[in-house]
Amino acid sequence: MTTTKSDLATISAVAQQLAVVLTVAALFFARDVFIPLALGLLLSFLLSPIVSRLRRMGVPNVMAVVTTAALAFLLLAAGFTLLGRELTTLVGDLPKHKDELVSKARSVAGMTTGVGGSLDDLADEVTKAIEQEAAPELQADDQGEGDVELTLMQQLTDKVFPAMKASPEKLPNDGTSTRRPLFVRQVPDALPLASWASSAGTVLGPLATAGLVSVFAIFMLIHREDLRDRIIAVVSHGNYVTTTEALDEAAGRISRYLIAQTIVNTSYGFVLTIGLVIIGNSLTADGEFPNAVLWGVLATCLRFVPYIGPTVSAVFPLAIALSVFPGYSVFVAVLVLIITMELLSNNILEPWLYGASTGISAVAVIVAAVFWGWLWGPVGLLLSTPLTVCLVVLGRYVPRFKILATLLGEEVEIPTSMRLYQRLLASDEHHAREILFHHLDQKDLDSTCDRVLVPVLKRIRSDHDADHLTDADASRLFAMIGGLIAELNDRFDDADDGDLNEVDGLPVVAGCMSHHFSEALVLNLIRTGGRTEHDLRSIGDEVLPPDIGRQIIAMAPVVVVIVVLPKGGFAQARYMCKAIRSEGYTGPVVVACLGKFKNYNKLFVRFRKAGASSMTTTYSQTQSKIQSILRLHHSPSIDSSSLANSDSAPVPGSTNEQQSV
């Protein structure tokens, strides 16, 4: 049984999908290991520039790492201490603001409909009636329970082995009557040892994770060169250049992002604290905004989480301003402060400090936050951007993962020609014109023709030959391209102020198509590019090769250009060369085969035998060849026979210009 290429492709696709599923599953089920490792790596990226700076100052590696880690731990300890003190103060002050909070709630309820107010009153009456009815029953039940006396042994036995069922006499609500509708069973408290173990696990769990993160970060900083060399040796498979560039780019992007974000968030939190203090001094009766330092520190920490963090950090001071202070003036002032800070941070401070982008699109940031948040929870939100940066860099340097760079990267690596072709397929002439002229403004006409227009013409031809385009669609696309080329011509004519529109005194260049009418568009491009050098006169595709030779003799051109737009056209071009030579034309004949050919030398030899003087493979080479022939024509010491034989050698570098045929 033989295995075909399609079967191998299917097996490869299934294997890749299975590898993705297994990777995600491993990240999810082993998150207790991967989360500290990822946090330690993130912390090492953040502290690495400081360690490198100390190393350049002559500090030993271990001493630089220890000093940087001690400084970081001191800052974190000071921040958490300040945060804990402010939280304690906030919890203690909340009962003081109960009256204002109730007043605001009643004012909001007053804006609702009358039905809502009636329902609130009804709920209050029902609650009071239930409380008054339940109070005597509870007192009676308590008295009944007090009459039951248990021995010391029974009390100990009931504590160690609680009864699964209780008699109705011992239950205040046994569900046997309408006055006792609920069945209630008291759950015994956990043993002291189990309660202590549960509390210790809750407290020691985050501390253990923090310890692992610290250990990972310190050892990564101390052995960072050794770890990098080992990773390169394992991953590179001999391609040390690409692997080194990928690691350096990922480390550089993540370090710049983290440092810039730390500066932005710290500045934001500091300015928010100062702004809240100023608002408290100017707009409140007490002259202070509650826990202003706490909201600044929270804003600094929460803004590390993309999209969600800034919103959450803004909710807390707005809620305090709305619930604590009478009226809405303080709330409006805080809202204006936060909006102004967000606008300045997003539009001025972040672009200035970030400099080089992380290379991730805005949509990819949201998708990454959702994915890593689902996978690793709040820690995944914090790590989403750095981890996605690593995936984008991996896709840029490893061809197998190129899809990651295409889906997540900020700049989609789509050639301008394909973007133009997509707009033409969608009949979006406006955007197609913008794409074309934007590339023309950035480059020049030669580059625009070689990299944009000629590839689009070839793509239309190939899709039409493969039956992906109907005859009507292909004709429509060629017509749109023709309109764009006409606009190019008009634009250059307007730039020349109309002084060079008269072509009567310019040398004549004869243009011929080999086999397809799309080659007439290439001739129009050659005419546009050489409008100040020559007068290109095209011969229609309906003229037979013998008649083409007679028209060329009557035209007496300086040079003949035969355009070949693959696929096909080589045999027709050779026959046309023979027909032109048979009519007695002795001038140079240039065959412009627009493409990249592996058998360039053989193809050139065949054209030479048919009578061609030279062969070009790009638009820019064709224009350069025509201009060089025109310069030789203007020299009085050069005759026509030397012009015809002046280009007998292949054009250097001609095989590296266009796409493969």
C-alpha positions as CSV (number, residue, x, y, z in Angstrom):
1,M,0.0,0.0,0.0
2,T,1.5,3.3,-1.1
3,T,1.2,6.6,0.7
4,T,0.5,9.6,-1.5
5,K,1.5,13.2,-0.8
6,S,-2.1,14.1,0.1
7,D,-2.1,11.4,2.8
8,L,1.2,12.6,4.2
9,A,-0.2,16.2,4.3
10,T,-3.3,15.0,6.1
11,I,-1.3,13.0,8.6
12,S,1.0,16.0,9.2
13,A,-2.0,18.3,9.7
14,V,-3.6,15.9,12.2
15,A,-0.3,15.5,14.1
16,Q,0.1,19.3,14.3
17,Q,-3.4,19.7,15.7
18,L,-2.8,16.9,18.2
19,A,0.4,18.6,19.3
20,V,-1.4,21.8,19.9
21,V,-4.1,20.1,22.0
22,L,-1.5,18.2,24.0
23,T,0.5,21.4,24.6
24,V,-2.6,23.3,25.8
25,A,-3.6,20.4,28.1
26,A,0.0,20.2,29.5
27,L,-0.1,24.0,30.2
28,F,-3.5,23.6,32.0
29,F,-2.8,20.5,34.1
30,A,0.8,21.4,35.0
31,R,0.0,25.1,35.7
32,D,1.3,24.8,39.2
33,V,4.8,24.3,37.7
34,F,4.5,26.5,34.6
35,I,3.0,29.6,36.4
36,P,6.0,30.1,38.8
37,L,8.4,29.4,36.0
38,A,6.7,32.0,33.7
39,L,6.5,34.5,36.5
40,G,10.2,34.0,37.3
41,L,11.1,34.4,33.7
42,L,9.0,37.6,33.5
43,L,10.7,39.0,36.7
44,S,14.1,38.1,35.3
45,F,13.3,40.0,32.0
46,L,12.3,43.0,34.1
47,L,15.4,43.0,36.3
48,S,17.9,42.0,33.6
49,P,18.6,45.5,32.4
50,I,19.5,46.6,35.9
51,V,21.8,43.6,36.4
52,S,23.5,44.3,33.0
53,R,24.0,48.0,34.0
54,L,25.7,47.0,37.3
55,R,27.8,44.4,35.4
56,R,29.1,47.2,33.0
57,M,30.0,49.2,36.1
58,G,32.3,46.5,37.3
59,V,30.1,44.8,39.9
60,P,30.5,40.9,39.9
61,N,27.6,39.0,38.5
62,V,26.4,37.4,41.7
63,M,26.7,40.6,43.6
64,A,24.8,42.5,40.9
65,V,22.0,39.9,41.0
66,V,21.8,39.9,44.8
67,T,21.7,43.7,44.9
68,T,19.0,44.0,42.3
69,A,16.9,41.3,43.9
70,A,17.2,42.9,47.4
71,L,16.2,46.2,45.9
72,A,13.2,44.7,44.2
73,F,12.1,42.8,47.3
74,L,12.4,45.9,49.4
75,L,10.2,47.8,47.0
76,L,7.6,45.0,46.9
77,A,7.6,44.7,50.7
78,A,7.1,48.5,51.1
79,G,4.3,48.4,48.6
80,F,2.5,45.5,50.2
81,T,2.9,47.0,53.7
82,L,1.5,50.3,52.5
83,L,-1.3,48.4,50.7
84,G,-2.2,46.4,53.8
85,R,-2.2,49.5,56.1
86,E,-4.5,51.4,53.7
87,L,-6.9,48.4,53.4
88,T,-7.1,48.2,57.1
89,T,-8.0,51.9,57.4
90,L,-10.6,51.5,54.6
91,V,-12.3,48.6,56.3
92,G,-12.4,50.5,59.5
93,D,-13.9,53.6,57.9
94,L,-16.6,51.9,55.9
95,P,-19.3,52.0,58.7
96,K,-18.9,55.8,58.9
97,H,-20.1,56.2,55.3
98,K,-23.2,54.0,55.8
99,D,-25.7,56.9,56.0
100,E,-24.4,58.6,52.8
101,L,-24.5,55.3,50.9
102,V,-28.1,54.7,52.0
103,S,-29.0,58.2,51.0
104,K,-27.5,57.7,47.5
105,A,-29.3,54.4,47.2
106,R,-32.6,56.0,48.1
107,S,-32.0,58.9,45.6
108,V,-31.3,56.4,42.9
109,A,-34.4,54.4,43.8
110,G,-36.4,57.5,43.7
111,M,-35.6,57.9,40.1
112,T,-37.3,54.6,39.3
113,T,-41.0,54.0,38.6
114,G,-43.7,54.0,41.2
115,V,-44.0,50.3,40.9
116,G,-40.4,49.8,42.1
117,G,-41.1,52.0,45.1
118,S,-44.2,50.0,46.0
119,L,-42.3,46.8,45.7
120,D,-39.6,48.1,48.0
121,D,-42.2,49.0,50.6
122,L,-43.9,45.6,50.3
123,A,-40.6,43.8,50.8
124,D,-39.9,45.8,53.9
125,E,-43.3,45.0,55.4
126,V,-42.9,41.3,54.7
127,T,-39.5,41.2,56.2
128,K,-40.7,42.9,59.4
129,A,-43.7,40.5,59.7
130,I,-41.4,37.4,59.3
131,E,-39.1,38.7,61.9
132,Q,-41.9,39.3,64.4
133,E,-43.5,35.9,63.8
134,A,-40.2,34.0,64.0
135,A,-39.0,35.6,67.2
136,P,-41.5,33.9,69.7
137,E,-41.0,30.5,68.1
138,L,-37.2,30.7,68.4
139,Q,-37.6,31.6,72.0
140,A,-39.9,28.7,72.7
141,D,-37.6,26.3,70.9
142,D,-34.6,27.6,72.9
143,Q,-36.5,26.9,76.1
144,G,-37.5,23.4,74.9
145,E,-33.9,22.6,74.1
146,G,-32.7,23.9,77.5
147,D,-35.0,21.3,79.2
148,V,-33.0,18.4,77.7
149,E,-30.1,17.5,79.8
150,L,-27.2,15.4,78.4
151,T,-24.7,13.5,80.4
152,L,-21.0,14.3,80.1
153,M,-20.4,11.1,78.2
154,Q,-23.2,11.8,75.7
155,Q,-21.9,15.3,75.1
156,L,-18.4,14.0,74.3
157,T,-19.9,11.2,72.1
158,D,-22.1,13.7,70.2
159,K,-19.1,15.9,69.5
160,V,-16.9,13.1,68.3
161,F,-19.6,11.1,66.5
162,P,-22.5,13.5,65.6
163,A,-25.8,11.9,65.0
164,M,-26.9,11.5,61.4
165,K,-30.5,12.0,62.3
166,A,-32.1,14.1,64.9
167,S,-35.4,13.7,66.6
168,P,-38.1,16.2,65.7
169,E,-38.2,17.4,69.3
170,K,-34.6,18.7,69.0
171,L,-35.0,20.5,65.7
172,P,-36.5,24.0,65.6
173,N,-37.5,23.5,62.0
174,D,-38.3,19.9,61.1
175,G,-40.5,20.4,58.0
176,T,-43.5,18.7,59.6
177,S,-45.9,21.7,59.7
178,T,-46.5,25.0,57.9
179,R,-45.1,26.9,60.9
180,R,-41.9,24.9,60.6
181,P,-41.5,24.6,56.8
182,L,-37.7,24.1,56.6
183,F,-35.7,21.0,57.5
184,V,-32.5,22.2,59.3
185,R,-29.6,20.1,60.5
186,Q,-26.7,21.6,62.3
187,V,-23.4,20.7,60.7
188,P,-20.6,20.1,63.3
189,D,-17.6,22.4,63.2
190,A,-14.4,21.1,61.8
191,L,-11.8,19.7,64.1
192,P,-9.3,22.3,65.3
193,L,-6.4,20.5,63.6
194,A,-8.3,20.3,60.2
195,S,-9.3,24.0,60.5
196,W,-5.7,25.0,61.3
197,A,-4.4,23.0,58.3
198,S,-6.9,24.5,56.0
199,S,-6.0,28.0,57.1
200,A,-2.3,27.3,56.8
201,G,-2.7,25.9,53.3
202,T,-4.6,29.1,52.3
203,V,-1.8,31.3,53.6
204,L,1.2,29.2,52.7
205,G,0.1,28.5,49.1
206,P,0.7,32.0,47.7
207,L,3.8,32.3,49.9
208,A,5.2,29.1,48.4
209,T,4.5,30.3,44.9
210,A,6.2,33.6,45.6
211,G,9.2,31.8,46.9
212,L,9.4,29.6,43.8
213,V,9.1,32.7,41.6
214,S,11.9,34.4,43.5
215,V,14.2,31.4,43.3
216,F,13.5,31.0,39.6
217,A,14.2,34.6,38.9
218,I,17.4,34.8,40.9
219,F,18.9,31.6,39.3
220,M,17.8,32.8,35.8
221,L,19.6,36.1,36.4
222,I,22.7,34.4,37.8
223,H,23.0,31.8,35.0
224,R,21.4,33.7,32.2
225,E,24.3,33.4,29.8
226,D,24.6,29.7,30.4
227,L,20.8,29.1,30.0
228,R,20.8,31.1,26.8
229,D,23.7,29.0,25.4
230,R,22.0,25.7,26.4
231,I,18.7,26.8,24.8
232,I,20.5,27.8,21.6
233,A,22.3,24.4,21.5
234,V,19.1,22.5,22.0
235,V,16.7,24.5,19.8
236,S,18.9,25.7,17.0
237,H,19.6,22.4,15.3
238,G,22.8,24.0,13.9
239,N,21.1,27.3,12.9
240,Y,22.8,29.4,15.6
241,V,22.3,32.7,13.8
242,T,18.5,32.4,13.5
243,T,18.1,31.1,17.1
244,T,20.3,33.8,18.6
245,E,18.4,36.5,16.7
246,A,15.1,35.1,17.8
247,L,16.1,34.9,21.5
248,D,17.6,38.4,21.4
249,E,14.5,39.9,19.8
250,A,12.1,38.2,22.2
251,A,14.2,39.3,25.3
252,G,14.6,42.8,24.0
253,R,10.9,43.3,23.2
254,I,9.7,41.8,26.5
255,S,12.3,43.8,28.5
256,R,11.4,47.1,26.8
257,Y,7.7,46.4,27.2
258,L,7.9,45.6,30.9
259,I,10.2,48.5,31.7
260,A,8.1,51.0,29.8
261,Q,4.9,49.6,31.3
262,T,6.4,49.9,34.8
263,I,7.3,53.5,34.2
264,V,3.9,54.3,32.7
265,N,1.9,52.5,35.5
266,T,4.0,54.0,38.3
267,S,3.6,57.5,36.9
268,Y,-0.1,56.9,36.5
269,G,-0.5,55.8,40.1
270,F,1.5,58.7,41.4
271,V,-0.4,61.3,39.4
272,L,-3.7,59.7,40.4
273,T,-2.8,59.9,44.1
274,I,-1.8,63.6,43.8
275,G,-5.0,64.3,41.8
276,L,-7.2,62.6,44.5
277,V,-5.4,64.5,47.2
278,I,-6.0,67.8,45.4
279,I,-9.7,67.0,44.8
280,G,-10.1,66.1,48.5
281,N,-8.5,69.3,49.7
282,S,-10.6,71.5,47.3
283,L,-14.0,69.8,47.1
284,T,-14.6,68.0,50.4
285,A,-15.6,69.2,53.8
286,D,-13.0,67.1,55.6
287,G,-10.2,68.2,53.2
288,E,-9.1,64.7,52.2
289,F,-10.0,61.9,49.9
290,P,-10.2,58.5,51.7
291,N,-7.2,56.3,51.1
292,A,-5.8,58.2,48.1
293,V,-2.5,56.3,48.4
294,L,-4.4,53.0,48.2
295,W,-6.1,53.8,44.9
296,G,-2.8,55.0,43.4
297,V,-1.0,51.8,44.4
298,L,-3.9,49.6,43.2
299,A,-3.9,51.5,39.9
300,T,-0.2,50.9,39.5
301,C,-0.6,47.1,40.1
302,L,-3.8,46.6,38.2
303,R,-2.8,48.4,35.0
304,F,-0.3,45.5,34.3
305,V,-3.4,43.5,33.3
306,P,-4.3,44.5,29.8
307,Y,-7.7,46.1,29.2
308,I,-9.3,44.8,32.3
309,G,-6.8,46.3,34.8
310,P,-7.3,50.0,33.9
311,T,-11.1,49.7,34.1
312,V,-11.0,47.9,37.5
313,S,-8.5,50.5,38.8
314,A,-10.9,53.3,37.9
315,V,-13.9,51.7,39.5
316,F,-12.7,51.9,43.1
317,P,-12.0,55.7,43.4
318,L,-15.2,56.4,41.5
319,A,-17.2,54.2,43.8
320,I,-15.7,55.9,46.9
321,A,-16.4,59.3,45.4
322,L,-20.0,58.4,44.7
323,S,-20.8,56.7,48.0
324,V,-18.9,58.8,50.5
325,F,-19.3,62.4,49.6
326,P,-22.7,64.2,49.3
327,G,-23.7,65.3,45.9
328,Y,-21.9,64.4,42.7
329,S,-19.3,67.1,42.3
330,V,-16.5,64.9,43.7
331,F,-17.5,62.0,41.5
332,V,-17.5,64.2,38.4
333,A,-14.1,65.6,39.3
334,V,-12.6,62.1,39.8
335,L,-14.2,60.9,36.5
336,V,-12.7,63.9,34.6
337,L,-9.3,63.2,36.2
338,I,-9.3,59.6,35.2
339,I,-10.4,60.3,31.6
340,T,-7.8,63.0,31.2
341,M,-5.1,60.7,32.5
342,E,-6.1,57.8,30.2
343,L,-6.1,60.1,27.2
344,L,-2.6,61.5,28.0
345,S,-1.2,58.0,28.9
346,N,-2.6,56.2,25.8
347,N,-1.8,58.9,23.2
348,I,1.4,60.6,24.5
349,L,3.2,58.8,27.3
350,E,2.9,55.2,26.1
351,P,3.9,55.8,22.5
352,W,6.9,57.9,23.6
353,L,8.1,55.4,26.2
354,Y,7.4,52.2,24.4
355,G,9.3,53.3,21.3
356,A,9.5,49.9,19.4
357,S,6.2,48.1,19.5
358,T,5.7,44.7,21.1
359,G,4.7,43.5,17.6
360,I,1.2,42.3,18.6
361,S,-2.0,43.6,17.1
362,A,-4.7,45.1,19.3
363,V,-7.1,42.2,18.5
364,A,-4.4,39.7,19.4
365,V,-3.9,41.4,22.8
366,I,-7.6,40.8,23.6
367,V,-7.6,37.3,22.3
368,A,-4.4,36.5,24.2
369,A,-5.8,38.0,27.4
370,V,-9.0,35.8,27.1
371,F,-7.0,32.6,26.3
372,W,-4.3,32.9,29.0
373,G,-6.9,34.1,31.5
374,W,-9.0,31.0,30.8
375,L,-5.9,28.8,31.0
376,W,-4.1,30.3,34.1
377,G,-6.6,32.6,35.7
378,P,-5.5,36.1,36.9
379,V,-1.9,35.2,36.5
380,G,-2.6,34.4,32.8
381,L,-4.0,37.9,32.3
382,L,-0.7,39.3,33.7
383,L,1.4,37.1,31.5
384,S,-0.7,37.2,28.3
385,T,1.2,40.0,26.5
386,P,4.8,38.7,27.2
387,L,3.9,35.1,26.3
388,T,2.2,36.3,23.1
389,V,5.3,38.3,22.2
390,C,7.3,35.0,22.4
391,L,4.8,33.3,20.1
392,V,5.0,36.1,17.6
393,V,8.8,36.0,17.6
394,L,8.7,32.2,17.2
395,G,6.4,32.6,14.2
396,R,8.7,35.2,12.6
397,Y,11.8,33.0,12.7
398,V,10.5,29.4,12.4
399,P,8.7,28.8,9.2
400,R,6.5,26.0,10.7
401,F,5.0,28.5,13.1
402,K,4.6,31.4,10.6
403,I,0.9,31.2,11.1
404,L,1.3,32.6,14.7
405,A,3.1,35.7,13.3
406,T,0.4,36.2,10.7
407,L,-2.5,35.9,13.1
408,L,-1.0,37.7,16.1
409,G,1.5,40.0,14.6
410,E,0.9,43.8,14.4
411,E,2.2,44.0,10.8
412,V,0.8,41.4,8.5
413,E,3.4,40.4,6.0
414,I,1.2,40.5,2.9
415,P,2.9,41.8,-0.2
416,T,1.5,45.1,-1.6
417,S,0.7,43.3,-4.8
418,M,-1.6,40.8,-3.1
419,R,-3.3,43.6,-1.1
420,L,-4.0,45.4,-4.4
421,Y,-5.2,42.2,-6.0
422,Q,-7.6,41.6,-3.1
423,R,-9.1,45.1,-3.4
424,L,-9.5,44.6,-7.1
425,L,-11.3,41.3,-6.6
426,A,-13.6,43.1,-4.2
427,S,-14.2,45.8,-6.8
428,D,-12.9,48.4,-4.3
429,E,-11.2,50.7,-6.7
430,H,-10.9,53.5,-4.1
431,H,-8.7,51.5,-1.7
432,A,-6.8,49.9,-4.6
433,R,-5.9,53.4,-5.8
434,E,-4.8,54.3,-2.3
435,I,-2.6,51.2,-2.0
436,L,-1.0,51.8,-5.4
437,F,-0.2,55.5,-5.0
438,H,1.0,55.1,-1.4
439,H,3.6,52.5,-2.6
440,L,4.5,54.9,-5.5
441,D,5.0,57.7,-3.0
442,Q,7.2,55.5,-0.8
443,K,9.2,54.0,-3.6
444,D,9.4,54.9,-7.3
445,L,7.8,53.9,-10.6
446,D,10.2,51.1,-11.4
447,S,9.7,49.5,-8.0
448,T,6.0,50.0,-8.2
449,C,5.8,48.2,-11.6
450,D,8.1,45.4,-10.6
451,R,6.7,44.7,-7.2
452,V,3.0,45.6,-7.5
453,L,1.5,46.0,-11.0
454,V,3.4,43.3,-12.9
455,P,2.8,40.6,-10.2
456,V,-0.9,41.6,-10.2
457,L,-1.1,41.1,-13.9
458,K,0.6,37.7,-13.6
459,R,-1.7,36.7,-10.8
460,I,-4.8,37.5,-12.8
461,R,-3.4,35.5,-15.7
462,S,-2.6,32.4,-13.5
463,D,-6.0,32.5,-11.8
464,H,-7.8,32.8,-15.1
465,D,-5.8,29.9,-16.6
466,A,-6.6,27.8,-13.5
467,D,-10.4,28.6,-13.9
468,H,-10.5,30.5,-10.6
469,L,-11.6,33.5,-12.6
470,T,-14.2,33.6,-15.3
471,D,-13.6,35.4,-18.6
472,A,-15.8,38.3,-17.4
473,D,-14.0,38.6,-14.1
474,A,-10.6,38.6,-15.8
475,S,-11.7,41.2,-18.3
476,R,-13.0,43.4,-15.4
477,L,-9.8,43.1,-13.4
478,F,-7.7,43.9,-16.5
479,A,-9.9,46.9,-17.2
480,M,-9.4,48.2,-13.6
481,I,-5.6,47.8,-13.9
482,G,-5.7,49.7,-17.2
483,G,-7.6,52.5,-15.4
484,L,-4.9,52.7,-12.7
485,I,-2.1,52.7,-15.3
486,A,-3.9,55.6,-17.1
487,E,-4.1,57.5,-13.8
488,L,-0.4,56.9,-13.4
489,N,0.3,58.4,-16.8
490,D,-2.0,61.4,-16.0
491,R,-0.2,62.0,-12.7
492,F,3.2,62.1,-14.3
493,D,2.0,64.3,-17.1
494,D,0.6,66.8,-14.5
495,A,3.9,66.7,-12.6
496,D,5.7,67.6,-15.8
497,D,3.4,70.7,-16.2
498,G,2.5,69.6,-19.7
499,D,5.9,70.7,-21.2
500,L,6.9,67.2,-22.3
501,N,3.6,66.0,-23.8
502,E,4.8,66.7,-27.3
503,V,6.6,63.5,-28.4
504,D,7.1,64.4,-32.1
505,G,10.9,64.9,-31.7
506,L,11.5,61.9,-29.5
507,P,13.0,58.6,-30.9
508,V,10.5,55.9,-31.7
509,V,10.3,52.6,-29.9
510,A,8.1,49.9,-31.3
511,G,6.2,47.7,-28.8
512,C,4.8,44.3,-29.6
513,M,2.8,41.7,-27.6
514,S,3.7,38.1,-27.9
515,H,0.5,36.2,-27.1
516,H,-1.9,37.9,-24.7
517,F,-3.6,41.3,-24.6
518,S,-2.5,41.8,-20.9
519,E,1.0,42.5,-22.3
520,A,-0.5,45.7,-23.8
521,L,-0.8,47.0,-20.2
522,V,2.9,46.3,-19.7
523,L,3.7,48.3,-22.8
524,N,1.6,51.2,-21.4
525,L,3.7,51.1,-18.3
526,I,6.9,51.2,-20.4
527,R,5.4,54.2,-22.2
528,T,4.6,55.9,-18.9
529,G,8.1,55.4,-17.5
530,G,9.9,56.5,-20.7
531,R,7.6,59.4,-21.6
532,T,10.5,61.9,-21.5
533,E,13.0,59.5,-23.3
534,H,11.1,58.0,-26.2
535,D,7.8,57.7,-28.1
536,L,6.6,54.1,-27.6
537,R,4.1,53.0,-30.3
538,S,2.3,49.7,-29.7
539,I,1.3,47.3,-32.4
540,G,-2.1,45.7,-31.8
541,D,-2.4,42.0,-31.1
542,E,-4.7,41.5,-34.1
543,V,-1.7,42.1,-36.5
544,L,-0.1,39.0,-37.9
545,P,3.7,38.5,-37.4
546,P,4.6,39.1,-41.1
547,D,2.5,42.3,-41.0
548,I,4.2,43.3,-37.8
549,G,7.6,43.2,-39.6
550,R,6.4,45.4,-42.4
551,Q,4.9,47.9,-39.9
552,I,8.2,48.0,-38.0
553,I,10.1,48.7,-41.2
554,A,7.7,51.5,-42.0
555,M,7.9,52.9,-38.5
556,A,11.8,52.9,-38.5
557,P,12.1,52.5,-34.7
558,V,15.3,52.8,-32.8
559,V,14.6,49.6,-30.9
560,V,11.8,47.0,-30.8
561,V,10.5,45.7,-27.5
562,I,8.6,42.4,-27.4
563,V,6.8,41.8,-24.1
564,V,6.3,38.2,-22.8
565,L,4.1,37.8,-19.7
566,P,4.3,34.1,-18.7
567,K,2.9,31.5,-18.7
568,G,3.5,30.9,-22.4
569,G,4.5,33.3,-25.1
570,F,8.1,32.1,-25.6
571,A,7.5,30.4,-28.9
572,Q,5.4,33.3,-30.2
573,A,8.1,35.8,-29.3
574,R,10.8,33.7,-31.1
575,Y,8.6,33.5,-34.2
576,M,8.0,37.3,-34.0
577,C,11.8,37.9,-33.9
578,K,12.3,35.8,-37.0
579,A,9.5,37.6,-38.8
580,I,10.9,41.0,-37.9
581,R,14.4,40.0,-39.0
582,S,13.1,38.5,-42.2
583,E,11.6,41.8,-43.3
584,G,15.0,43.4,-43.1
585,Y,15.0,45.1,-39.7
586,T,18.6,45.4,-38.4
587,G,18.1,47.4,-35.2
588,P,18.1,46.0,-31.7
589,V,15.3,43.7,-30.5
590,V,14.7,43.5,-26.8
591,V,12.6,40.6,-25.5
592,A,11.1,41.5,-22.1
593,C,10.3,38.2,-20.4
594,L,8.9,39.3,-17.0
595,G,9.7,36.6,-14.6
596,K,12.4,34.6,-12.8
597,F,13.8,31.7,-14.8
598,K,16.1,28.9,-13.7
599,N,17.0,28.1,-17.3
600,Y,17.8,31.7,-18.2
601,N,20.9,31.0,-20.3
602,K,19.1,28.4,-22.5
603,L,16.2,30.7,-23.0
604,F,18.4,33.6,-23.9
605,V,20.3,31.4,-26.4
606,R,17.1,30.5,-28.1
607,F,16.0,34.1,-28.4
608,R,19.4,35.0,-29.8
609,K,19.1,32.3,-32.5
610,A,15.7,33.7,-33.4
611,G,17.2,37.2,-33.9
612,A,16.8,39.0,-30.5
613,S,19.5,41.3,-29.3
614,S,18.9,41.1,-25.5
615,M,16.6,39.7,-23.0
616,T,15.3,41.4,-19.8
617,T,13.3,39.9,-16.9
618,T,12.0,43.0,-15.1
619,Y,10.3,46.3,-15.9
620,S,13.3,48.3,-14.5
621,Q,15.8,46.3,-16.6
622,T,13.7,46.9,-19.7
623,Q,13.6,50.6,-19.2
624,S,17.4,50.6,-18.5
625,K,18.1,48.6,-21.7
626,I,15.9,51.0,-23.8
627,Q,17.7,54.0,-22.3
628,S,21.1,52.6,-22.9
629,I,20.2,51.8,-26.6
630,L,18.9,55.4,-27.0
631,R,22.1,56.8,-25.6
632,L,24.1,54.7,-28.1
633,H,21.7,55.9,-30.9
634,H,22.4,59.5,-30.1
635,S,26.2,58.9,-30.4
636,P,27.3,59.7,-33.9
637,S,30.1,57.1,-33.9
638,I,27.7,54.2,-33.4
639,D,26.0,52.6,-36.4
640,S,22.9,50.4,-36.5
641,S,24.8,47.1,-36.7
642,S,26.7,47.8,-33.5
643,L,23.4,48.7,-31.8
644,A,21.9,45.3,-32.8
645,N,24.9,43.4,-31.4
646,S,25.6,45.5,-28.4
647,D,23.7,43.3,-26.0
648,S,24.8,39.9,-26.8
649,A,25.6,38.9,-23.2
650,P,23.0,38.0,-20.5
651,V,21.9,40.7,-18.2
652,P,23.7,40.3,-14.8
653,G,21.5,39.6,-11.9
654,S,18.4,39.2,-14.0
655,T,17.4,35.9,-12.4
656,N,16.7,37.5,-9.0
657,E,14.1,40.1,-9.7
658,Q,10.6,38.5,-10.2
659,Q,8.6,35.6,-9.1
660,S,9.0,32.1,-10.6
661,V,7.1,31.3,-13.7
